[in-house]
Amino acid sequence: MPPHARLLALIATLTIAFGTSHVTPASAAAGTAADDTTLAAPEADVVRPIMGETFRLNGSVGTGQSREVLLQHFQHGEWQTVQRQEVADSGRYSFVVTQPSWRSRWRVLAPAVEGPGSAGAELVSTPRTLFGQGQNVTTSVQRSVRAGGTVRITLFASPARPGRQLTLQRNSGDGWKKVTDLRADATGHARHVFKTADVAKTRFRTVARAHRGAPQFIGRAAAVYALGKKPVGVMAWRGDSANYPENTLEAYRSAVRHRADFIEMDFQPTADGEWVLLHDSDFRRTTDVEERFPERRTDSPREFTLEEVRSLDAGSWMGTEFEGSRVPTIEEAFDAIEAAERRYRHRVRLVIELKGESAAEMQALYRKVVGLRPTWVSKKGHDDKALFMSFEARHFDFPGVERTGMEKIAVKDEPDPADDYRRPYAQVHIHTRLLDAEHVDRFHRRKAKVGTWPAVGTAAVLRAAVAGVDFVTTDDVAGARRALLR
């Protein structure tokens, strides 16, 4: 830079500095005055207090002299003094308060005192708004273990209060009993390992003990099912019907893919003597019959020809992705299942349920099955590929039934103890609302396998397992197998 340029730059710099020195003191004085009269909002030692919890509001009014400090709470439209405190030269204050409501506003006021300069001026903090929160307590456990195994339990109390006492309780049907006392860590968690004994359902819950004024809180229970060593079978209810339209080829294939032990299938005859898969007495719930045949929407399958049945859409009711699924025939169902068995290398047994009107229909269905697959029913009647089920015991009373060797399944959906289950049933299916260990033992003594339906959801599946059933009929094959540790 040339010498004359350096000179001009120096003059400009001095001019700016000189001008600034004349305007800065006023603004600085104004800033100092504001800082000297306004304090920072008091800080709470918890982020969000629990309703009723005691905590501290801390802060400082500046160092240098002792003075009185007032804690004020905004209520009824005005600031009201609730506590007073003398602070030492450090200027630090600390008030113990309780969260009184879902929203509370606090501030600190230091009244003016005589003294030189602005040191004795009245000081007031900006307000601190604190929002209270409710408590939440959870107990996390795995849903099932083998009897004699261990259960890893995680307890959690929110908001987190390190050191808070958490009591783990259990209930095995004899009331709530303490398992152990634990202390929450910095995140609000505590952990425990519990060893199971017999096949049973045990519920666990966490009790967060009263803490710094916050009341005791009891969380919701979580259940663990200790299962026996004998595997519990899974029967696919109308196929894998939680994930595919019921009684369709897709539902049957999925049941095989997820390694169901049985597939339950509902059969009804058509007007021209064919057999199709349908649970209800008409097509309204699971097809578009009201659009295709509105005047016949309440008619049974017995009043439709096979061609008419095959024109119905049996998938759109469950989702657009299933549009075009059809009501399958018995031949299509058997072929699809066998193809799936080969593909997934897994064999299933079939429960052939008659949604019928007479013993003659049961006889016709039996003959149809044996005509299509002669090896599926053994004259000895042991572990057949195909078993036959009906809600009506009289449907098994057709001529020559005793020579068929068919394995028969009874259904118990009413609490009537007079039901006739003395004939040689291979299985007895008990509705979940009637299921208990006593019923299961009763039919086991009669040499029948026992199942239950509809075991929808993990809890229902596991309740059935600890009751001692041999298999569960469920809409979610994969979910049931996971719950049953298979």
Order of alpha helices (4+ residues) and beta strands (2+ residues): alpha-beta-beta-beta-beta-beta-beta-beta-beta-beta-beta-beta-beta-beta-beta-beta-beta-beta-beta-beta-alpha-beta-beta-alpha-alpha-alpha-beta-alpha-beta-beta-beta-alpha-beta-alpha-beta-alpha
